[in-house]
């Protein structure tokens, strides 16, 4: 399956990070998980400058910010937009 690059930013033991991974894994999408706490360094600094959230779980598809848990669940379950995004159709 051809797909765009998917990156999920999380933090240690994040329930919402785990819940955000589920639809990606269930559909068989390859994605990179970046833990902004343990990976820290440049990834954390970039994330803090780009997305300022207190609760960290955020998905980027092909470098474009998509959203966190609520957004992923909405575009996956209701509209099918997640499939189109990951496959590069949107």
Biopython code that builds the backbone (N, CA, C, O; Angstrom):
import numpy as np
from Bio.PDB.StructureBuilder import StructureBuilder

atoms = [
    (1, "UNK", "N", (0.839, -1.167, 0.000)),
    (1, "UNK", "CA", (0.000, 0.000, 0.000)),
    (1, "UNK", "C", (0.891, 1.239, 0.000)),
    (1, "UNK", "O", (1.805, 1.350, 0.817)),
    (2, "UNK", "N", (0.631, 2.148, -0.895)),
    (2, "UNK", "CA", (1.344, 3.428, -0.909)),
    (2, "UNK", "C", (0.707, 4.336, 0.124)),
    (2, "UNK", "O", (-0.515, 4.457, 0.208)),
    (3, "UNK", "N", (1.555, 4.964, 0.899)),
    (3, "UNK", "CA", (1.031, 5.890, 1.889)),
    (3, "UNK", "C", (2.015, 7.022, 2.111)),
    (3, "UNK", "O", (3.202, 6.909, 1.804)),
    (4, "UNK", "N", (1.505, 8.097, 2.642)),
    (4, "UNK", "CA", (2.316, 9.246, 2.995)),
    (4, "UNK", "C", (3.017, 8.954, 4.318)),
    (4, "UNK", "O", (2.650, 8.023, 5.035)),
    (5, "UNK", "N", (4.035, 9.763, 4.634)),
    (5, "UNK", "CA", (4.722, 9.617, 5.915)),
    (5, "UNK", "C", (3.791, 10.055, 7.044)),
    (5, "UNK", "O", (3.199, 11.133, 6.989)),
    (6, "UNK", "N", (3.668, 9.210, 8.066)),
    (6, "UNK", "CA", (2.815, 9.504, 9.216)),
    (6, "UNK", "C", (3.691, 9.513, 10.462)),
    (6, "UNK", "O", (4.424, 8.559, 10.726)),
    (7, "UNK", "N", (3.608, 10.609, 11.230)),
    (7, "UNK", "CA", (4.381, 10.728, 12.464)),
    (7, "UNK", "C", (3.412, 11.088, 13.583)),
    (7, "UNK", "O", (2.609, 12.012, 13.457)),
    (8, "UNK", "N", (3.502, 10.339, 14.682)),
    (8, "UNK", "CA", (2.676, 10.586, 15.858)),
    (8, "UNK", "C", (3.584, 11.021, 17.000)),
    (8, "UNK", "O", (4.483, 10.283, 17.404)),
    (9, "UNK", "N", (3.346, 12.214, 17.515)),
    (9, "UNK", "CA", (4.088, 12.714, 18.667)),
    (9, "UNK", "C", (3.297, 12.372, 19.924)),
    (9, "UNK", "O", (2.105, 12.663, 20.016)),
    (10, "UNK", "N", (3.972, 11.751, 20.893)),
    (10, "UNK", "CA", (3.333, 11.348, 22.146)),
    (10, "UNK", "C", (4.223, 11.725, 23.320)),
    (10, "UNK", "O", (5.295, 12.306, 23.152)),
    (11, "UNK", "N", (3.750, 11.380, 24.517)),
    (11, "UNK", "CA", (4.578, 11.507, 25.716)),
    (11, "UNK", "C", (4.501, 10.191, 26.480)),
    (11, "UNK", "O", (3.657, 9.349, 26.172)),
    (12, "UNK", "N", (5.354, 10.004, 27.454)),
    (12, "UNK", "CA", (5.415, 8.758, 28.220)),
    (12, "UNK", "C", (4.042, 8.327, 28.730)),
    (12, "UNK", "O", (3.290, 9.123, 29.293)),
    (13, "UNK", "N", (3.736, 7.052, 28.520)),
    (13, "UNK", "CA", (2.527, 6.432, 29.064)),
    (13, "UNK", "C", (1.269, 7.261, 28.845)),
    (13, "UNK", "O", (0.452, 7.403, 29.754)),
    (14, "UNK", "N", (1.114, 7.793, 27.681)),
    (14, "UNK", "CA", (-0.040, 8.634, 27.361)),
    (14, "UNK", "C", (-1.201, 7.767, 26.891)),
    (14, "UNK", "O", (-1.101, 7.081, 25.874)),
    (15, "UNK", "N", (-2.300, 7.801, 27.635)),
    (15, "UNK", "CA", (-3.492, 7.054, 27.258)),
    (15, "UNK", "C", (-4.014, 7.525, 25.903)),
    (15, "UNK", "O", (-4.365, 6.708, 25.052)),
    (16, "UNK", "N", (-4.065, 8.826, 25.705)),
    (16, "UNK", "CA", (-4.559, 9.351, 24.438)),
    (16, "UNK", "C", (-3.593, 9.078, 23.294)),
    (16, "UNK", "O", (-4.017, 8.902, 22.151)),
    (17, "UNK", "N", (-2.301, 9.042, 23.593)),
    (17, "UNK", "CA", (-1.339, 8.651, 22.565)),
    (17, "UNK", "C", (-1.578, 7.221, 22.115)),
    (17, "UNK", "O", (-1.567, 6.928, 20.919)),
    (18, "UNK", "N", (-1.793, 6.336, 23.073)),
    (18, "UNK", "CA", (-2.099, 4.933, 22.761)),
    (18, "UNK", "C", (-3.387, 4.827, 21.969)),
    (18, "UNK", "O", (-3.462, 4.082, 20.992)),
    (19, "UNK", "N", (-4.414, 5.578, 22.393)),
    (19, "UNK", "CA", (-5.699, 5.548, 21.683)),
    (19, "UNK", "C", (-5.582, 6.132, 20.278)),
    (19, "UNK", "O", (-6.307, 5.712, 19.375)),
    (20, "UNK", "N", (-4.692, 7.082, 20.082)),
    (20, "UNK", "CA", (-4.493, 7.664, 18.761)),
    (20, "UNK", "C", (-3.792, 6.675, 17.833)),
    (20, "UNK", "O", (-4.029, 6.681, 16.625)),
    (21, "UNK", "N", (-2.926, 5.820, 18.397)),
    (21, "UNK", "CA", (-2.228, 4.806, 17.596)),
    (21, "UNK", "C", (-3.158, 3.712, 17.085)),
    (21, "UNK", "O", (-2.913, 3.136, 16.024)),
    (22, "UNK", "N", (-4.201, 3.426, 17.815)),
    (22, "UNK", "CA", (-5.065, 2.291, 17.484)),
    (22, "UNK", "C", (-5.639, 2.327, 16.065)),
    (22, "UNK", "O", (-5.504, 1.339, 15.344)),
    (23, "UNK", "N", (-6.276, 3.427, 15.630)),
    (23, "UNK", "CA", (-6.814, 3.411, 14.264)),
    (23, "UNK", "C", (-5.726, 3.328, 13.198)),
    (23, "UNK", "O", (-5.941, 2.755, 12.130)),
    (24, "UNK", "N", (-4.556, 3.900, 13.490)),
    (24, "UNK", "CA", (-3.458, 3.826, 12.523)),
    (24, "UNK", "C", (-2.978, 2.382, 12.383)),
    (24, "UNK", "O", (-2.792, 1.888, 11.271)),
    (25, "UNK", "N", (-2.781, 1.718, 13.508)),
    (25, "UNK", "CA", (-2.340, 0.325, 13.489)),
    (25, "UNK", "C", (-3.399, -0.613, 12.954)),
    (25, "UNK", "O", (-3.084, -1.551, 12.222)),
    (26, "UNK", "N", (-4.649, -0.373, 13.309)),
    (26, "UNK", "CA", (-5.755, -1.225, 12.870)),
    (26, "UNK", "C", (-5.862, -1.238, 11.341)),
    (26, "UNK", "O", (-6.205, -2.260, 10.746)),
    (27, "UNK", "N", (-5.574, -0.122, 10.725)),
    (27, "UNK", "CA", (-5.649, -0.034, 9.267)),
    (27, "UNK", "C", (-4.356, -0.471, 8.593)),
    (27, "UNK", "O", (-4.275, -0.512, 7.366)),
    (28, "UNK", "N", (-3.345, -0.797, 9.392)),
    (28, "UNK", "CA", (-2.090, -1.279, 8.828)),
    (28, "UNK", "C", (-1.168, -0.186, 8.317)),
    (28, "UNK", "O", (-0.268, -0.458, 7.523)),
    (29, "UNK", "N", (-1.379, 1.049, 8.761)),
    (29, "UNK", "CA", (-0.518, 2.140, 8.334)),
    (29, "UNK", "C", (0.810, 2.078, 9.071)),
    (29, "UNK", "O", (0.848, 1.816, 10.274)),
    (30, "UNK", "N", (1.876, 2.315, 8.365)),
    (30, "UNK", "CA", (3.184, 2.447, 8.995)),
    (30, "UNK", "C", (3.276, 3.869, 9.526)),
    (30, "UNK", "O", (2.955, 4.825, 8.821)),
    (31, "UNK", "N", (3.715, 4.003, 10.766)),
    (31, "UNK", "CA", (3.872, 5.335, 11.331)),
    (31, "UNK", "C", (5.043, 5.343, 12.298)),
    (31, "UNK", "O", (5.412, 4.318, 12.871)),
    (32, "UNK", "N", (5.610, 6.514, 12.461)),
    (32, "UNK", "CA", (6.706, 6.703, 13.402)),
    (32, "UNK", "C", (6.141, 7.360, 14.652)),
    (32, "UNK", "O", (5.426, 8.359, 14.573)),
    (33, "UNK", "N", (6.465, 6.795, 15.791)),
    (33, "UNK", "CA", (6.069, 7.418, 17.053)),
    (33, "UNK", "C", (7.281, 8.145, 17.617)),
    (33, "UNK", "O", (8.353, 7.559, 17.768)),
    (34, "UNK", "N", (7.105, 9.416, 17.925)),
    (34, "UNK", "CA", (8.163, 10.210, 18.532)),
    (34, "UNK", "C", (7.688, 10.597, 19.924)),
    (34, "UNK", "O", (6.713, 11.334, 20.071)),
    (35, "UNK", "N", (8.378, 10.098, 20.945)),
    (35, "UNK", "CA", (8.060, 10.429, 22.323)),
    (35, "UNK", "C", (8.810, 11.711, 22.653)),
    (35, "UNK", "O", (10.038, 11.710, 22.738)),
    (36, "UNK", "N", (8.078, 12.799, 22.838)),
    (36, "UNK", "CA", (8.733, 14.101, 23.029)),
    (36, "UNK", "C", (9.401, 14.226, 24.393)),
    (36, "UNK", "O", (10.179, 15.154, 24.615)),
    (37, "UNK", "N", (9.107, 13.302, 25.311)),
    (37, "UNK", "CA", (9.763, 13.330, 26.610)),
    (37, "UNK", "C", (11.091, 12.605, 26.548)),
    (37, "UNK", "O", (12.124, 13.169, 26.909)),
    (38, "UNK", "N", (11.079, 11.360, 26.094)),
    (38, "UNK", "CA", (12.314, 10.576, 26.086)),
    (38, "UNK", "C", (13.198, 10.893, 24.893)),
    (38, "UNK", "O", (14.423, 10.863, 25.007)),
    (39, "UNK", "N", (12.585, 11.201, 23.734)),
    (39, "UNK", "CA", (13.398, 11.544, 22.567)),
    (39, "UNK", "C", (13.940, 12.966, 22.709)),
    (39, "UNK", "O", (15.042, 13.282, 22.259)),
    (40, "UNK", "N", (13.125, 13.820, 23.356)),
    (40, "UNK", "CA", (13.541, 15.178, 23.694)),
    (40, "UNK", "C", (14.312, 15.893, 22.615)),
    (40, "UNK", "O", (14.030, 15.751, 21.425)),
    (41, "UNK", "N", (15.275, 16.653, 23.040)),
    (41, "UNK", "CA", (16.174, 17.359, 22.137)),
    (41, "UNK", "C", (15.475, 18.170, 21.074)),
    (41, "UNK", "O", (14.554, 18.935, 21.356)),
    (42, "UNK", "N", (15.928, 17.990, 19.842)),
    (42, "UNK", "CA", (15.407, 18.773, 18.721)),
    (42, "UNK", "C", (13.940, 18.494, 18.458)),
    (42, "UNK", "O", (13.189, 19.409, 18.119)),
    (43, "UNK", "N", (13.510, 17.220, 18.612)),
    (43, "UNK", "CA", (12.101, 16.900, 18.384)),
    (43, "UNK", "C", (11.208, 17.653, 19.357)),
    (43, "UNK", "O", (10.174, 18.190, 18.962)),
    (44, "UNK", "N", (11.597, 17.697, 20.622)),
    (44, "UNK", "CA", (10.787, 18.391, 21.629)),
    (44, "UNK", "C", (10.760, 19.890, 21.364)),
    (44, "UNK", "O", (9.704, 20.519, 21.442)),
    (45, "UNK", "N", (11.897, 20.453, 21.056)),
    (45, "UNK", "CA", (11.961, 21.893, 20.791)),
    (45, "UNK", "C", (11.124, 22.245, 19.563)),
    (45, "UNK", "O", (10.400, 23.241, 19.568)),
    (46, "UNK", "N", (11.222, 21.430, 18.510)),
    (46, "UNK", "CA", (10.432, 21.679, 17.304)),
    (46, "UNK", "C", (8.944, 21.557, 17.607)),
    (46, "UNK", "O", (8.150, 22.394, 17.178)),
    (47, "UNK", "N", (8.564, 20.515, 18.345)),
    (47, "UNK", "CA", (7.156, 20.308, 18.675)),
    (47, "UNK", "C", (6.617, 21.477, 19.492)),
    (47, "UNK", "O", (5.522, 21.971, 19.224)),
    (48, "UNK", "N", (7.376, 21.919, 20.480)),
    (48, "UNK", "CA", (6.930, 23.036, 21.320)),
    (48, "UNK", "C", (6.746, 24.316, 20.512)),
    (48, "UNK", "O", (5.834, 25.097, 20.785)),
    (49, "UNK", "N", (7.607, 24.536, 19.517)),
    (49, "UNK", "CA", (7.469, 25.730, 18.669)),
    (49, "UNK", "C", (6.295, 25.595, 17.705)),
    (49, "UNK", "O", (5.614, 26.578, 17.413)),
    (50, "UNK", "N", (6.061, 24.398, 17.217)),
    (50, "UNK", "CA", (5.051, 24.177, 16.177)),
    (50, "UNK", "C", (3.656, 23.987, 16.748)),
    (50, "UNK", "O", (2.700, 24.614, 16.293)),
    (51, "UNK", "N", (3.546, 23.135, 17.728)),
    (51, "UNK", "CA", (2.254, 22.799, 18.324)),
    (51, "UNK", "C", (2.387, 22.983, 19.820)),
    (51, "UNK", "O", (3.156, 22.270, 20.465)),
    (52, "UNK", "N", (1.658, 23.917, 20.377)),
    (52, "UNK", "CA", (1.749, 24.118, 21.825)),
    (52, "UNK", "C", (0.516, 23.504, 22.485)),
    (52, "UNK", "O", (-0.543, 24.127, 22.558)),
    (53, "UNK", "N", (0.674, 22.281, 22.958)),
    (53, "UNK", "CA", (-0.410, 21.559, 23.621)),
    (53, "UNK", "C", (0.048, 21.098, 24.994)),
    (53, "UNK", "O", (1.210, 20.737, 25.180)),
    (54, "UNK", "N", (-0.861, 21.110, 25.947)),
    (54, "UNK", "CA", (-0.519, 20.558, 27.250)),
    (54, "UNK", "C", (-0.607, 19.042, 27.214)),
    (54, "UNK", "O", (0.193, 18.354, 27.849)),
    (55, "UNK", "N", (-1.566, 18.526, 26.483)),
    (55, "UNK", "CA", (-1.725, 17.080, 26.358)),
    (55, "UNK", "C", (-1.148, 16.690, 25.000)),
    (55, "UNK", "O", (-1.721, 17.016, 23.960)),
    (56, "UNK", "N", (-0.037, 16.007, 25.011)),
    (56, "UNK", "CA", (0.686, 15.736, 23.767)),
    (56, "UNK", "C", (0.212, 14.433, 23.137)),
    (56, "UNK", "O", (0.401, 13.360, 23.711)),
    (57, "UNK", "N", (-0.375, 14.516, 22.012)),
    (57, "UNK", "CA", (-0.584, 13.447, 21.056)),
    (57, "UNK", "C", (-1.041, 14.163, 19.804)),
    (57, "UNK", "O", (-2.122, 14.752, 19.775)),
    (58, "UNK", "N", (-0.238, 14.113, 18.795)),
    (58, "UNK", "CA", (-0.542, 14.879, 17.601)),
    (58, "UNK", "C", (0.000, 14.152, 16.393)),
    (58, "UNK", "O", (1.132, 13.670, 16.411)),
    (59, "UNK", "N", (-0.806, 14.068, 15.331)),
    (59, "UNK", "CA", (-0.437, 13.337, 14.128)),
    (59, "UNK", "C", (-0.131, 14.320, 13.006)),
    (59, "UNK", "O", (-0.862, 15.285, 12.781)),
    (60, "UNK", "N", (0.974, 14.047, 12.309)),
    (60, "UNK", "CA", (1.330, 14.761, 11.094)),
    (60, "UNK", "C", (1.322, 13.757, 9.954)),
    (60, "UNK", "O", (1.856, 12.657, 10.093)),
    (61, "UNK", "N", (0.723, 14.124, 8.832)),
    (61, "UNK", "CA", (0.748, 13.291, 7.629)),
    (61, "UNK", "C", (1.472, 14.070, 6.552)),
    (61, "UNK", "O", (1.040, 15.153, 6.159)),
    (62, "UNK", "N", (2.563, 13.522, 6.082)),
    (62, "UNK", "CA", (3.398, 14.163, 5.065)),
    (62, "UNK", "C", (3.802, 15.580, 5.480)),
    (62, "UNK", "O", (3.831, 16.500, 4.663)),
    (63, "UNK", "N", (4.113, 15.729, 6.771)),
    (63, "UNK", "CA", (4.543, 17.024, 7.287)),
    (63, "UNK", "C", (3.427, 17.999, 7.584)),
    (63, "UNK", "O", (3.685, 19.091, 8.091)),
    (64, "UNK", "N", (2.189, 17.634, 7.280)),
    (64, "UNK", "CA", (1.048, 18.518, 7.542)),
    (64, "UNK", "C", (0.401, 18.161, 8.865)),
    (64, "UNK", "O", (0.125, 16.986, 9.107)),
    (65, "UNK", "N", (0.146, 19.143, 9.739)),
    (65, "UNK", "CA", (-0.510, 18.839, 11.003)),
    (65, "UNK", "C", (-1.958, 18.405, 10.767)),
    (65, "UNK", "O", (-2.714, 19.080, 10.069)),
    (66, "UNK", "N", (-2.327, 17.279, 11.354)),
    (66, "UNK", "CA", (-3.682, 16.762, 11.200)),
    (66, "UNK", "C", (-4.484, 16.985, 12.468)),
    (66, "UNK", "O", (-5.564, 17.572, 12.418)),
    (67, "UNK", "N", (-3.974, 16.525, 13.609)),
    (67, "UNK", "CA", (-4.683, 16.725, 14.863)),
    (67, "UNK", "C", (-4.368, 15.640, 15.859)),
    (67, "UNK", "O", (-3.554, 14.751, 15.609)),
    (68, "UNK", "N", (-5.028, 15.733, 16.993)),
    (68, "UNK", "CA", (-4.837, 14.776, 18.066)),
    (68, "UNK", "C", (-5.898, 13.697, 18.050)),
    (68, "UNK", "O", (-6.511, 13.418, 17.020)),
    (69, "UNK", "N", (-6.102, 13.100, 19.200)),
    (69, "UNK", "CA", (-7.011, 11.965, 19.348)),
    (69, "UNK", "C", (-8.408, 12.254, 18.806)),
    (69, "UNK", "O", (-8.932, 11.484, 18.001)),
    (70, "UNK", "N", (-9.010, 13.353, 19.239)),
    (70, "UNK", "CA", (-10.382, 13.670, 18.823)),
    (70, "UNK", "C", (-10.504, 13.806, 17.312)),
    (70, "UNK", "O", (-11.454, 13.298, 16.714)),
    (71, "UNK", "N", (-9.562, 14.477, 16.703)),
    (71, "UNK", "CA", (-9.603, 14.686, 15.252)),
    (71, "UNK", "C", (-9.408, 13.359, 14.517)),
    (71, "UNK", "O", (-10.137, 13.062, 13.570)),
    (72, "UNK", "N", (-8.432, 12.563, 14.947)),
    (72, "UNK", "CA", (-8.177, 11.283, 14.281)),
    (72, "UNK", "C", (-9.396, 10.380, 14.363)),
    (72, "UNK", "O", (-9.763, 9.748, 13.372)),
    (73, "UNK", "N", (-10.027, 10.308, 15.521)),
    (73, "UNK", "CA", (-11.215, 9.472, 15.664)),
    (73, "UNK", "C", (-12.349, 9.970, 14.767)),
    (73, "UNK", "O", (-13.069, 9.166, 14.174)),
    (74, "UNK", "N", (-12.509, 11.267, 14.666)),
    (74, "UNK", "CA", (-13.575, 11.831, 13.841)),
    (74, "UNK", "C", (-13.337, 11.559, 12.364)),
    (74, "UNK", "O", (-14.249, 11.114, 11.667)),
    (75, "UNK", "N", (-12.142, 11.814, 11.877)),
    (75, "UNK", "CA", (-11.907, 11.645, 10.440)),
    (75, "UNK", "C", (-11.745, 10.173, 10.063)),
    (75, "UNK", "O", (-11.873, 9.823, 8.890)),
    (76, "UNK", "N", (-11.468, 9.312, 11.032)),
    (76, "UNK", "CA", (-11.374, 7.885, 10.742)),
    (76, "UNK", "C", (-12.754, 7.255, 10.710)),
    (76, "UNK", "O", (-13.117, 6.613, 9.724)),
    (77, "UNK", "N", (-13.515, 7.424, 11.756)),
    (77, "UNK", "CA", (-14.771, 6.700, 11.899)),
    (77, "UNK", "C", (-15.918, 7.272, 11.093)),
    (77, "UNK", "O", (-16.752, 6.518, 10.591)),
    (78, "UNK", "N", (-15.980, 8.552, 10.961)),
    (78, "UNK", "CA", (-17.166, 9.153, 10.358)),
    (78, "UNK", "C", (-17.037, 9.471, 8.879)),
    (78, "UNK", "O", (-17.981, 9.261, 8.116)),
    (79, "UNK", "N", (-15.903, 9.966, 8.472)),
    (79, "UNK", "CA", (-15.830, 10.486, 7.105)),
    (79, "UNK", "C", (-14.895, 9.722, 6.180)),
    (79, "UNK", "O", (-14.975, 9.873, 4.961)),
    (80, "UNK", "N", (-14.008, 8.904, 6.739)),
    (80, "UNK", "CA", (-13.037, 8.205, 5.900)),
    (80, "UNK", "C", (-11.916, 9.093, 5.405)),
    (80, "UNK", "O", (-11.125, 8.677, 4.559)),
    (81, "UNK", "N", (-11.836, 10.308, 5.918)),
    (81, "UNK", "CA", (-10.813, 11.245, 5.482)),
    (81, "UNK", "C", (-9.418, 10.768, 5.850)),
    (81, "UNK", "O", (-8.460, 11.054, 5.132)),
    (82, "UNK", "N", (-9.287, 10.040, 6.964)),
    (82, "UNK", "CA", (-7.976, 9.535, 7.368)),
    (82, "UNK", "C", (-7.380, 8.656, 6.273)),
    (82, "UNK", "O", (-6.198, 8.785, 5.954)),
    (83, "UNK", "N", (-8.172, 7.779, 5.703)),
    (83, "UNK", "CA", (-7.680, 6.925, 4.609)),
    (83, "UNK", "C", (-7.184, 7.753, 3.436)),
    (83, "UNK", "O", (-6.113, 7.492, 2.889)),
    (84, "UNK", "N", (-7.959, 8.742, 3.057)),
    (84, "UNK", "CA", (-7.573, 9.580, 1.920)),
    (84, "UNK", "C", (-6.326, 10.403, 2.218)),
    (84, "UNK", "O", (-5.482, 10.585, 1.340)),
    (85, "UNK", "N", (-6.199, 10.898, 3.438)),
    (85, "UNK", "CA", (-4.999, 11.648, 3.821)),
    (85, "UNK", "C", (-3.752, 10.785, 3.752)),
    (85, "UNK", "O", (-2.749, 11.177, 3.157)),
    (86, "UNK", "N", (-3.816, 9.610, 4.361)),
    (86, "UNK", "CA", (-2.649, 8.738, 4.430)),
    (86, "UNK", "C", (-2.279, 8.221, 3.046)),
    (86, "UNK", "O", (-1.100, 7.994, 2.773)),
    (87, "UNK", "N", (-3.247, 8.034, 2.180)),
    (87, "UNK", "CA", (-2.965, 7.548, 0.835)),
    (87, "UNK", "C", (-2.621, 8.668, -0.137)),
    (87, "UNK", "O", (-2.372, 8.414, -1.315)),
    (88, "UNK", "N", (-2.607, 9.911, 0.351)),
    (88, "UNK", "CA", (-2.192, 11.039, -0.477)),
    (88, "UNK", "C", (-3.238, 11.534, -1.442)),
    (88, "UNK", "O", (-2.911, 12.157, -2.452)),
    (89, "UNK", "N", (-4.498, 11.264, -1.143)),
    (89, "UNK", "CA", (-5.584, 11.686, -2.037)),
    (89, "UNK", "C", (-6.175, 13.035, -1.652)),
    (89, "UNK", "O", (-6.989, 13.589, -2.391)),
    (90, "UNK", "N", (-5.778, 13.563, -0.515)),
    (90, "UNK", "CA", (-6.320, 14.861, -0.059)),
    (90, "UNK", "C", (-5.176, 15.828, 0.048)),
    (90, "UNK", "O", (-5.379, 16.986, 0.412)),
]
sb = StructureBuilder()
sb.init_structure("model")
sb.init_model(0)
sb.init_chain("A")
sb.init_seg("    ")
for serial, (resi, resn, name, xyz) in enumerate(atoms, 1):
    if name == "N":
        sb.init_residue(resn, " ", resi, " ")
    sb.init_atom(name, np.array(xyz, "f"), 0.0, 1.0, " ", f" {name:<3s}", serial, name[0])
structure = sb.get_structure()
